[in-house]
Amino acid sequence: MVPQHAPKPSAETRAAKGEPSQNLKSLFKIIDILECFSTVDRELSVSEIARRANLPKSTAHRILDSLRAVGLLEQEGNRDRYHLGLKLFEFGSTALANMRLHREARPFIESLSKLSGEAVHLCVFNGTHMLLVKKSERASSPQNTLTTMEASTCHSTGVGKATLAFQSEAVIDKVVRLGLTPHTPSTITDPHRLREELALIRERAYAIDNGEHDMGVRCVAAPIRNASGRVFAAISVSGPSKRITDQRITALATLVKTHAALISAQLGFTPKNRDLSATE
């Protein structure tokens, strides 16, 4: 994830070159403020937001008041701390319901869960992190720490590595620059080692998470392609290391790759549409 106190490049900096209109500049500032929040930084003060969004405190305060008025941000009483509002949850829920992947993948998630006997997770890539959009838990499994639409890092998860392996060097560099945060002693934190792992994933078309995000949990994941052949999501099975043994990895990998291919085909992908630009 982004280091907790490090300012991020502004939305305007990330936008295409050219002089944006005043309205567009205002929109960039709003996006910068909303992107200050995360599952780690759930509540922030005006000063913290102004610093992270690279805005004058007075400007940040004015925008925060407007966002609070329309329900995008909320403030508890008179405290000088803000958090994301339920209006954003409403938008997110609507976007999720309208997502084709979410609809098309449902029967394959159920099939994979039944055949593997393990928890199944479907995640999409947002450019830096993986967002969980659908899951099917094993009845006897401990509750997963991720909730729908929550973000997880790419370098520490099976779905993240399965997706990142098929992105361009520029995208991989961006993820590395954000920091390879150690979630467990097994997390890959060395950029060179991560790149070697990604090369192996491209070769075998699946990724393994050996307790790299949650201790004692193993995961096998495979990439999902859209109609143009771009890898934009991944599906995985996961469970306790004592159950996801080395002896099961090959069989689970075959299951996961098969279901990922079926979902990709359902989305319109055919081998002739394969996008090789990321790995050439």
Backbone bond lengths (Angstrom), bond angles and torsions (degrees), N, CA, C in turn:
res aa  C-N    CA-C-N  psi(-1)  N-CA   C-N-CA  omega(-1)  CA-C   N-CA-C  phi
1 M - - - 1.450 - - 1.529 110.19 -
2 V 1.343 116.96 169.29 1.445 121.04 176.82 1.507 108.61 -67.22
3 P 1.356 120.00 133.43 1.446 121.05 177.69 1.506 110.63 -49.84
4 Q 1.319 116.41 141.00 1.452 121.96 -166.68 1.519 113.70 -56.51
5 H 1.350 117.93 -34.86 1.453 119.18 -174.05 1.522 113.05 -114.98
6 A 1.320 117.83 12.69 1.464 120.63 -177.56 1.517 111.07 -90.12
7 P 1.364 118.39 127.58 1.465 120.20 175.74 1.517 110.10 -64.00
8 K 1.322 116.95 145.67 1.458 121.71 179.74 1.520 109.57 -100.54
9 P 1.334 117.79 156.54 1.459 119.62 172.71 1.524 108.85 -57.99
10 S 1.337 116.44 138.87 1.455 119.41 -176.43 1.516 111.33 -69.64
11 A 1.342 115.19 160.81 1.464 120.32 176.97 1.522 110.11 -61.17
12 E 1.340 115.90 -35.71 1.467 119.48 -179.96 1.526 110.61 -66.00
13 T 1.339 116.78 -38.99 1.464 120.95 177.69 1.508 110.92 -63.66
14 R 1.357 115.76 -36.67 1.456 120.35 -178.13 1.522 112.16 -78.36
15 A 1.317 117.61 -14.46 1.468 120.94 -177.20 1.526 110.61 -75.28
16 A 1.327 114.87 169.20 1.463 120.03 179.30 1.521 109.81 -63.69
17 K 1.353 115.46 152.45 1.454 119.41 -179.93 1.522 109.85 -64.93
18 G 1.344 114.57 152.96 1.454 119.84 -177.78 1.512 109.31 129.61
19 E 1.298 117.79 157.01 1.450 122.12 -177.58 1.523 109.95 -83.01
20 P 1.344 118.61 110.07 1.458 120.39 -178.54 1.523 111.17 -75.09
21 S 1.313 115.94 154.38 1.455 120.55 177.23 1.522 109.56 -70.24
22 Q 1.332 116.29 167.23 1.460 120.54 179.81 1.521 110.94 -62.00
23 N 1.333 116.84 -39.34 1.466 120.05 178.46 1.522 111.08 -63.23
24 L 1.339 115.63 -39.59 1.460 119.67 179.58 1.523 110.49 -67.82
25 K 1.323 116.82 -37.91 1.464 120.59 177.05 1.525 110.57 -61.14
26 S 1.328 116.26 -40.97 1.465 120.22 178.51 1.520 111.06 -64.46
27 L 1.339 115.97 -39.53 1.461 120.09 178.07 1.521 110.61 -63.90
28 F 1.338 117.14 -41.17 1.464 120.71 178.03 1.530 110.43 -58.86
29 K 1.320 116.63 -41.27 1.466 120.31 -179.28 1.523 111.10 -64.88
30 I 1.329 116.40 -39.28 1.467 120.69 178.06 1.523 110.22 -63.23
31 I 1.340 116.13 -44.90 1.465 120.16 179.39 1.521 110.39 -62.40
32 D 1.334 116.81 -43.06 1.464 120.35 179.25 1.524 111.26 -58.72
33 I 1.323 116.62 -39.92 1.468 120.45 179.76 1.518 110.83 -67.89
34 L 1.322 117.41 -46.14 1.467 120.17 -179.24 1.524 111.14 -63.42
35 E 1.337 116.88 -33.93 1.462 120.49 -179.02 1.523 112.90 -75.62
36 C 1.321 117.34 -5.57 1.471 120.15 175.13 1.525 111.27 -69.71
37 F 1.331 116.27 -24.93 1.466 120.70 -175.34 1.524 110.46 -89.30
38 S 1.324 115.14 149.59 1.463 121.36 178.17 1.519 108.32 -155.35
39 T 1.323 116.13 -179.26 1.466 119.54 177.16 1.518 110.78 -68.84
40 V 1.328 117.15 -19.73 1.468 120.97 175.74 1.520 109.93 -85.36
41 D 1.326 115.97 -45.55 1.467 121.52 -179.25 1.525 109.62 -104.11
42 R 1.309 115.74 79.24 1.466 120.70 -175.94 1.521 112.19 -77.86
43 E 1.318 117.18 -31.60 1.459 122.58 179.10 1.522 109.30 -127.82
44 L 1.339 115.82 137.11 1.459 120.37 -179.27 1.521 110.03 -139.05
45 S 1.326 116.04 149.22 1.461 121.25 176.31 1.525 109.56 -85.85
46 V 1.337 115.69 169.27 1.468 120.23 178.57 1.527 110.08 -60.00
47 S 1.322 116.36 -43.08 1.468 120.40 -178.89 1.523 111.56 -62.38
48 E 1.330 116.57 -42.77 1.464 120.59 179.63 1.523 111.07 -64.17
49 I 1.328 115.61 -42.88 1.467 120.22 -179.61 1.526 110.75 -65.58
50 A 1.332 116.83 -44.05 1.463 120.95 -179.77 1.526 110.86 -59.98
51 R 1.331 116.60 -42.11 1.463 120.21 -179.18 1.521 111.27 -67.42
52 R 1.337 116.74 -44.95 1.466 120.13 -176.79 1.524 112.19 -69.90
53 A 1.327 116.59 -32.52 1.471 120.59 -179.62 1.524 112.30 -90.96
54 N 1.358 115.93 0.79 1.469 121.03 -179.98 1.529 111.56 56.55
55 L 1.330 115.41 47.24 1.463 121.78 -179.22 1.525 110.22 -123.08
56 P 1.347 117.52 150.79 1.462 119.38 170.69 1.532 109.17 -60.56
57 K 1.313 116.66 146.75 1.459 119.96 -176.67 1.527 111.46 -59.68
58 S 1.336 117.12 -37.84 1.467 120.49 -179.53 1.531 110.89 -65.04
59 T 1.331 116.74 -39.69 1.470 120.74 178.00 1.516 110.70 -66.00
60 A 1.332 115.80 -44.67 1.465 120.21 178.85 1.525 110.47 -60.22
61 H 1.329 116.83 -42.82 1.470 120.81 -178.91 1.524 110.71 -62.68
62 R 1.325 116.69 -41.70 1.470 120.64 -179.58 1.532 110.90 -64.07
63 I 1.332 116.90 -44.51 1.466 120.33 -179.96 1.525 110.56 -67.49
64 L 1.325 116.79 -39.30 1.469 120.65 178.88 1.525 111.01 -60.96
65 D 1.319 116.82 -40.56 1.468 120.21 177.95 1.527 110.76 -61.44
66 S 1.338 116.56 -41.22 1.466 120.39 179.74 1.526 111.20 -67.40
67 L 1.330 117.17 -42.55 1.464 120.94 179.77 1.524 111.09 -65.93
68 R 1.316 116.21 -35.54 1.470 119.64 177.42 1.524 110.62 -68.78
69 A 1.328 116.96 -36.63 1.465 120.94 -178.05 1.524 112.10 -64.53
70 V 1.341 117.07 -31.06 1.470 120.07 -178.65 1.529 112.48 -99.97
71 G 1.317 117.29 4.67 1.462 120.57 174.02 1.512 116.34 88.09
72 L 1.344 117.70 5.31 1.464 119.50 179.00 1.527 111.56 -77.42
73 L 1.325 115.77 -26.61 1.460 121.72 173.38 1.517 108.88 -128.67
74 E 1.313 116.11 155.93 1.458 121.60 177.72 1.519 109.46 -130.32
75 Q 1.332 114.27 152.62 1.458 121.36 -179.55 1.516 108.30 -131.39
76 E 1.331 115.96 129.05 1.460 120.25 -178.43 1.521 110.52 -82.05
77 G 1.330 116.25 109.20 1.455 120.71 178.16 1.516 111.95 57.71
78 N 1.335 115.23 -133.67 1.458 120.66 179.90 1.526 112.46 -99.15
79 R 1.333 116.79 10.73 1.457 120.18 -179.26 1.524 110.76 -69.07
80 D 1.316 114.51 143.50 1.463 120.14 -179.87 1.528 110.46 -84.67
81 R 1.345 115.52 51.03 1.465 119.54 179.77 1.528 108.56 -140.28
82 Y 1.325 114.83 140.00 1.459 121.25 -176.69 1.523 109.97 -120.35
83 H 1.333 115.78 153.85 1.464 121.21 172.04 1.523 108.72 -142.66
84 L 1.324 116.97 163.34 1.462 121.23 -178.02 1.521 110.80 -62.28
85 G 1.332 116.13 141.96 1.457 121.08 -176.51 1.515 113.70 -92.60
86 L 1.317 115.63 166.47 1.458 121.55 -178.15 1.529 112.64 -66.92
87 K 1.325 116.82 -21.40 1.467 119.40 177.79 1.531 110.35 -60.63
88 L 1.329 117.04 -35.74 1.462 120.56 177.55 1.521 110.93 -67.93
89 F 1.332 116.45 -36.53 1.466 120.19 176.15 1.528 109.82 -63.11
90 E 1.320 115.90 -38.73 1.471 120.62 178.01 1.524 110.45 -62.72
91 F 1.329 116.55 -45.34 1.467 120.44 177.52 1.526 110.63 -61.12
92 G 1.339 115.86 -45.24 1.456 120.37 -178.45 1.515 112.33 -62.98
93 S 1.328 116.15 -40.90 1.463 120.40 179.38 1.522 111.17 -64.70
94 T 1.337 116.14 -38.77 1.461 120.54 178.17 1.526 110.71 -66.72
95 A 1.329 116.13 -43.03 1.466 120.33 178.66 1.524 110.70 -62.25
96 L 1.329 116.14 -41.19 1.462 120.61 -179.65 1.524 110.90 -64.47
97 A 1.331 116.23 -42.80 1.464 120.46 -179.09 1.525 111.28 -64.51
98 N 1.338 116.21 -30.30 1.462 120.68 -178.71 1.530 113.18 -89.64
99 M 1.334 116.94 -4.20 1.458 120.55 -178.15 1.525 110.38 -73.95
100 R 1.320 116.12 123.55 1.462 119.75 -177.62 1.529 111.41 -62.38
101 L 1.320 116.68 -40.55 1.465 120.33 179.68 1.517 110.95 -56.47
102 H 1.313 116.12 -43.02 1.467 121.55 -178.93 1.519 110.71 -59.45
103 R 1.339 116.73 -39.80 1.465 120.91 -178.68 1.530 111.53 -76.46
104 E 1.322 116.08 -48.72 1.464 120.63 -173.16 1.531 112.71 -69.41
105 A 1.323 116.63 -29.42 1.468 119.61 -174.18 1.521 113.56 -82.57
106 R 1.319 117.32 -15.32 1.471 120.39 -172.35 1.530 113.73 -52.22
107 P 1.335 120.33 -53.01 1.471 118.91 -178.22 1.526 113.07 -63.69
108 F 1.330 117.00 -30.32 1.464 120.05 -179.75 1.529 111.15 -75.22
109 I 1.318 116.36 -32.51 1.463 120.31 175.08 1.519 109.95 -64.41
110 E 1.332 115.61 -44.38 1.462 120.08 179.27 1.524 110.78 -64.13
111 S 1.327 116.93 -40.61 1.459 121.26 179.09 1.524 111.15 -64.41
112 L 1.326 116.82 -45.95 1.463 120.93 -179.09 1.523 111.18 -64.22
113 S 1.320 115.99 -39.30 1.462 119.90 178.36 1.523 111.14 -63.57
114 K 1.318 115.95 -42.13 1.467 120.71 -178.86 1.526 111.31 -67.87
115 L 1.330 116.99 -43.99 1.462 121.00 -176.81 1.528 112.65 -72.59
116 S 1.317 116.66 -34.41 1.468 120.10 -177.90 1.521 112.61 -88.49
117 G 1.339 115.56 -26.83 1.456 119.50 -175.58 1.515 112.83 72.12
118 E 1.336 116.53 16.57 1.458 120.98 -177.24 1.529 111.17 -125.13
119 A 1.321 115.76 171.44 1.459 121.51 176.71 1.526 109.60 -68.83
120 V 1.314 116.09 142.13 1.468 121.87 179.96 1.524 108.99 -121.76
121 H 1.325 116.25 135.96 1.462 121.36 179.46 1.524 110.22 -128.89
122 L 1.317 115.45 136.21 1.464 123.05 176.79 1.521 107.70 -115.34
123 C 1.327 116.90 123.02 1.460 120.89 -176.66 1.521 110.95 -131.13
124 V 1.332 115.89 150.60 1.463 121.51 175.98 1.525 109.20 -115.88
125 F 1.324 115.26 153.06 1.462 122.66 -178.36 1.516 109.45 -92.43
126 N 1.342 117.21 128.25 1.463 119.74 -179.19 1.526 112.75 -104.31
127 G 1.320 116.16 11.68 1.459 120.00 179.70 1.507 113.45 110.85
128 T 1.342 116.04 -27.82 1.467 120.90 178.00 1.525 112.15 -139.21
129 H 1.329 117.36 -29.54 1.458 122.63 -176.17 1.531 110.29 -130.30
130 M 1.315 115.49 172.38 1.459 121.74 175.14 1.526 108.77 -106.24
131 L 1.326 116.12 134.75 1.463 121.57 178.34 1.523 109.15 -108.63
132 L 1.311 116.40 125.78 1.464 121.23 177.86 1.521 109.22 -76.63
133 V 1.333 117.11 121.35 1.460 120.30 -178.33 1.524 113.10 -113.88
134 K 1.328 117.21 -18.01 1.462 119.95 179.88 1.519 109.09 -158.97
135 K 1.323 116.38 140.53 1.459 119.22 177.05 1.520 110.30 -146.63
136 S 1.316 114.86 153.30 1.458 122.17 175.56 1.518 106.44 -132.43
137 E 1.314 116.20 108.81 1.460 120.42 -174.72 1.518 111.82 -85.31
138 R 1.309 115.85 146.05 1.460 121.75 171.32 1.521 107.05 -69.71
139 A 1.318 117.00 133.58 1.465 121.37 -172.91 1.516 113.05 -52.31
140 S 1.331 117.58 -39.06 1.460 120.54 -174.99 1.525 113.43 -96.29
141 S 1.353 116.66 5.03 1.461 119.53 -177.81 1.515 110.67 -78.01
142 P 1.338 116.80 150.07 1.457 119.17 172.50 1.514 109.25 -64.98
143 Q 1.308 117.39 150.96 1.465 121.75 -176.43 1.521 110.37 -59.93
144 N 1.321 116.59 132.43 1.453 121.00 179.75 1.517 110.13 -72.02
145 T 1.341 116.04 147.50 1.454 119.69 -177.40 1.525 112.77 -78.08
146 L 1.315 117.84 -15.74 1.455 120.67 -179.22 1.517 111.36 -89.35
147 T 1.321 116.46 139.31 1.451 121.61 172.76 1.521 107.89 -109.67
148 T 1.338 116.40 161.08 1.457 120.42 -177.38 1.524 110.99 -56.93
149 M 1.326 115.50 135.38 1.459 126.10 -179.18 1.527 112.69 74.86
150 E 1.337 118.72 5.66 1.457 120.12 174.97 1.523 109.30 -80.25
151 A 1.327 115.76 146.68 1.458 120.85 -176.71 1.520 111.99 -93.67
152 S 1.327 115.68 146.14 1.462 121.23 173.45 1.521 108.45 -133.98
153 T 1.315 116.77 157.31 1.457 120.94 -176.31 1.526 111.47 -74.68
154 C 1.319 115.68 151.94 1.469 120.83 -177.56 1.523 112.50 -77.65
155 H 1.327 116.92 -39.16 1.461 119.95 -171.95 1.519 113.74 -72.54
156 S 1.347 117.28 -15.52 1.465 120.33 -173.56 1.525 113.77 -110.59
157 T 1.326 117.91 -2.60 1.464 120.81 -176.02 1.524 111.22 -120.85
158 G 1.326 115.75 153.31 1.457 120.14 177.22 1.514 111.69 -62.91
159 V 1.342 116.62 -46.61 1.468 120.10 -180.00 1.520 110.88 -63.27
160 G 1.336 116.38 -37.22 1.453 120.29 -179.92 1.516 112.56 -66.30
161 K 1.319 116.30 -46.92 1.470 120.03 179.84 1.525 111.38 -67.89
162 A 1.340 116.73 -37.13 1.469 120.26 178.87 1.522 111.08 -63.21
163 T 1.325 117.08 -32.34 1.463 121.89 178.95 1.519 111.39 -83.66
164 L 1.327 116.13 -46.64 1.467 121.09 -176.59 1.525 112.05 -61.16
165 A 1.318 116.99 -32.46 1.467 121.11 -178.32 1.520 112.55 -59.03
166 F 1.330 117.56 -25.00 1.461 121.29 -175.86 1.530 112.38 -108.84
167 Q 1.335 116.37 18.28 1.457 120.70 175.54 1.528 109.85 -96.16
168 S 1.317 115.96 169.17 1.463 121.37 179.33 1.527 110.37 -70.30
169 E 1.325 115.88 162.99 1.465 120.48 177.65 1.522 110.74 -60.64
170 A 1.325 116.69 -34.33 1.464 120.18 179.85 1.520 111.05 -63.28
171 V 1.321 116.97 -41.31 1.468 120.91 179.25 1.524 110.19 -68.24
172 I 1.323 116.84 -42.97 1.468 120.00 178.21 1.524 110.23 -61.16
173 D 1.331 116.59 -43.13 1.466 120.78 177.93 1.523 110.96 -59.37
174 K 1.316 116.35 -40.86 1.462 121.01 -179.45 1.520 110.80 -62.45
175 V 1.333 116.90 -44.86 1.462 121.07 179.23 1.523 110.19 -62.85
176 V 1.327 116.84 -41.46 1.468 120.73 179.19 1.524 110.44 -63.75
177 R 1.335 117.34 -41.66 1.468 120.96 -179.30 1.521 112.02 -63.99
178 L 1.317 117.10 -30.18 1.463 120.23 178.76 1.523 111.49 -67.60
179 G 1.315 116.89 -18.85 1.459 120.49 177.81 1.514 112.02 109.26
180 L 1.331 116.31 131.64 1.461 121.64 178.62 1.525 107.97 -95.72
181 T 1.316 114.86 78.68 1.461 122.00 -175.02 1.523 111.59 -62.20
182 P 1.336 118.29 130.56 1.470 120.06 176.60 1.528 111.27 -79.61
183 H 1.320 117.18 114.88 1.464 121.34 177.52 1.523 111.22 -90.69
184 T 1.320 115.93 -30.30 1.466 122.73 176.72 1.533 106.85 -143.30
185 P 1.328 117.72 170.47 1.473 119.33 176.81 1.528 113.04 -60.91
186 S 1.333 117.92 -17.99 1.468 121.63 -177.86 1.525 113.52 -92.36
187 T 1.323 118.26 -6.16 1.464 120.96 -178.44 1.525 111.18 -62.37
188 I 1.322 116.06 136.18 1.468 120.79 175.42 1.526 108.48 -75.64
189 T 1.326 116.45 117.57 1.464 120.96 -178.62 1.525 112.55 -117.97
190 D 1.325 117.03 -3.33 1.460 121.64 179.15 1.534 109.40 -97.63
191 P 1.334 118.60 121.19 1.469 121.24 -177.39 1.526 113.51 -56.01
192 H 1.335 117.11 -40.63 1.470 120.09 -179.63 1.522 110.66 -64.03
193 R 1.324 116.51 -43.23 1.463 119.96 179.19 1.525 110.82 -65.62
194 L 1.335 116.72 -37.54 1.464 119.92 178.11 1.526 110.28 -62.51
195 R 1.319 117.36 -43.77 1.463 120.25 -179.76 1.529 111.27 -63.95
196 E 1.318 117.11 -37.06 1.465 120.02 175.66 1.527 110.62 -63.28
197 E 1.327 115.74 -40.78 1.464 120.50 178.42 1.521 110.82 -63.88
198 L 1.324 117.08 -41.71 1.464 121.23 -179.98 1.529 111.15 -65.01
199 A 1.322 116.87 -36.70 1.470 120.32 177.50 1.525 110.66 -64.26
200 L 1.332 116.52 -40.17 1.465 120.90 177.71 1.523 110.71 -64.85
201 I 1.328 116.31 -38.83 1.468 121.17 179.61 1.527 110.38 -64.80
202 R 1.325 117.30 -41.77 1.468 120.33 177.69 1.526 110.68 -61.04
203 E 1.321 115.78 -35.82 1.462 120.57 -177.97 1.525 112.25 -70.65
204 R 1.332 117.51 -41.96 1.466 119.85 -175.11 1.526 113.32 -100.95
205 A 1.359 116.22 -9.49 1.473 122.46 175.49 1.519 114.09 68.28
206 Y 1.302 117.84 25.28 1.465 121.37 170.31 1.520 109.27 -155.60
207 A 1.331 115.49 159.54 1.461 121.66 -178.24 1.517 110.35 -122.56
208 I 1.316 115.70 152.58 1.462 122.05 176.39 1.523 108.82 -122.68
209 D 1.304 116.49 134.14 1.465 123.22 172.27 1.525 106.60 -108.74
210 N 1.328 116.14 108.37 1.461 121.64 -178.94 1.529 110.47 -96.10
211 G 1.313 116.25 71.70 1.454 119.87 179.65 1.512 113.06 63.94
212 E 1.326 117.05 30.11 1.462 121.62 -175.83 1.526 113.34 -85.89
213 H 1.326 116.38 -20.86 1.471 120.41 178.49 1.529 111.01 -109.56
214 D 1.325 116.05 -40.97 1.465 122.19 175.82 1.524 108.06 -130.87
215 M 1.307 116.32 126.70 1.459 119.95 -178.53 1.524 110.62 -62.13
216 G 1.336 115.26 137.05 1.456 119.98 177.56 1.509 114.67 81.35
217 V 1.339 117.51 4.91 1.468 121.75 -178.95 1.524 109.08 -119.02
218 R 1.327 116.11 131.18 1.462 121.50 176.68 1.519 109.65 -113.95
219 C 1.314 114.76 151.97 1.465 120.29 -176.09 1.521 109.73 -143.72
220 V 1.337 115.59 143.18 1.468 122.24 173.68 1.525 106.66 -123.52
221 A 1.332 117.64 125.69 1.465 121.41 -174.20 1.519 111.65 -133.76
222 A 1.337 115.51 154.81 1.467 121.86 178.13 1.525 109.65 -137.42
223 P 1.345 117.28 149.18 1.465 121.45 -177.24 1.527 113.27 -76.62
224 I 1.323 115.07 152.29 1.465 122.97 175.86 1.525 108.04 -118.30
225 R 1.336 116.87 135.42 1.462 122.26 -179.24 1.529 110.95 -109.60
226 N 1.329 115.41 149.13 1.461 119.46 173.91 1.526 109.36 -88.31
227 A 1.326 116.87 -174.13 1.468 120.88 -174.44 1.523 112.95 -61.00
228 S 1.336 117.29 -28.64 1.468 120.35 -179.87 1.523 112.40 -85.56
229 G 1.336 116.67 -3.93 1.455 120.69 178.90 1.508 114.84 94.78
230 R 1.325 117.03 1.50 1.466 120.09 -179.24 1.528 110.67 -79.24
231 V 1.329 116.88 132.99 1.465 121.31 175.42 1.526 108.26 -77.56
232 F 1.323 116.21 117.57 1.461 120.77 -176.26 1.529 112.71 -129.97
233 A 1.326 117.03 -2.40 1.463 120.94 -176.28 1.521 109.04 -156.89
234 A 1.324 115.33 174.90 1.466 120.06 177.47 1.517 109.07 -155.14
235 I 1.329 115.38 157.27 1.459 121.83 177.86 1.524 107.56 -126.46
236 S 1.329 116.60 147.96 1.462 119.37 -176.15 1.515 111.71 -144.94
237 V 1.330 114.85 160.47 1.463 122.10 166.00 1.523 105.99 -117.00
238 S 1.317 116.59 143.27 1.461 119.59 -178.80 1.513 110.88 -147.03
239 G 1.316 115.00 155.61 1.455 121.08 179.80 1.515 110.23 -175.70
240 P 1.320 117.66 179.58 1.464 121.30 179.79 1.527 111.22 -59.73
241 S 1.316 116.19 145.13 1.466 120.82 -179.46 1.520 112.14 -58.13
242 K 1.313 116.88 -32.23 1.465 119.83 -179.23 1.529 111.56 -68.02
243 R 1.350 117.05 -18.91 1.461 120.89 178.94 1.537 111.34 -102.46
244 I 1.333 116.20 -36.03 1.468 120.39 176.48 1.532 106.85 -88.95
245 T 1.307 116.08 76.40 1.462 121.66 -175.76 1.526 111.46 -83.04
246 D 1.338 115.48 166.89 1.465 119.88 177.17 1.524 111.14 -57.41
247 Q 1.322 116.03 -34.70 1.464 120.89 -178.44 1.529 112.04 -66.76
248 R 1.342 117.54 -24.82 1.467 121.30 -178.31 1.522 113.11 -92.23
249 I 1.325 117.26 -16.43 1.460 120.61 -172.25 1.525 112.72 -56.20
250 T 1.323 117.35 -47.61 1.467 120.45 -176.86 1.522 111.76 -60.98
251 A 1.338 116.47 -46.02 1.465 120.35 -179.96 1.521 110.91 -65.26
252 L 1.340 116.89 -42.10 1.466 120.10 179.28 1.526 110.65 -66.14
253 A 1.325 116.86 -38.65 1.467 120.30 178.97 1.525 110.79 -61.39
254 T 1.318 116.71 -41.26 1.469 120.75 177.92 1.522 110.66 -62.49
255 L 1.332 116.22 -44.20 1.464 120.92 178.70 1.525 111.17 -61.07
256 V 1.324 115.63 -47.86 1.465 120.24 -176.66 1.525 110.59 -65.75
257 K 1.329 117.69 -44.21 1.470 120.57 179.64 1.528 111.14 -62.97
258 T 1.321 116.24 -39.33 1.472 119.92 179.24 1.517 110.82 -62.61
259 H 1.327 116.58 -45.75 1.468 120.03 -178.87 1.531 111.27 -70.11
260 A 1.324 117.57 -34.88 1.466 120.08 175.65 1.525 110.18 -63.67
261 A 1.329 116.87 -39.99 1.468 121.07 178.50 1.521 111.17 -66.30
262 L 1.330 116.93 -38.36 1.467 120.68 178.74 1.527 111.14 -65.70
263 I 1.330 116.40 -40.75 1.469 119.86 178.02 1.528 109.44 -65.74
264 S 1.325 116.88 -43.49 1.470 120.92 178.99 1.527 110.83 -58.84
265 A 1.331 116.12 -43.65 1.467 120.45 178.94 1.520 110.83 -63.94
266 Q 1.321 116.35 -38.26 1.465 121.11 178.98 1.526 110.78 -63.58
267 L 1.327 115.81 -29.21 1.463 120.96 179.44 1.531 112.23 -85.84
268 G 1.341 116.72 -0.60 1.460 120.46 176.11 1.509 115.41 104.26
269 F 1.336 117.15 5.39 1.461 119.27 -179.27 1.523 111.89 -79.35
270 T 1.321 115.56 136.05 1.467 122.39 169.86 1.522 106.71 -129.94
271 P 1.338 118.77 152.27 1.469 120.85 -177.34 1.522 114.42 -51.46
272 K 1.326 118.11 -32.17 1.469 119.94 -179.11 1.528 111.65 -68.37
273 N 1.363 116.37 -17.59 1.459 120.43 179.45 1.518 112.50 -91.60
274 R 1.331 117.57 4.73 1.462 121.17 -174.87 1.522 110.74 -56.52
275 D 1.346 115.18 128.96 1.464 121.61 178.67 1.522 108.30 -90.63
276 L 1.337 116.56 108.09 1.462 120.76 -177.29 1.526 112.69 -96.41
277 S 1.315 117.34 1.88 1.458 120.13 -173.29 1.512 112.75 -62.60
278 A 1.347 116.87 -29.85 1.458 119.45 -175.59 1.511 112.35 -72.05
279 T 1.320 117.36 -25.60 1.458 119.57 -173.26 1.522 113.48 -115.05
280 E 1.299 117.01 1.16 1.468 119.03 -179.27 1.524 110.54 -87.70
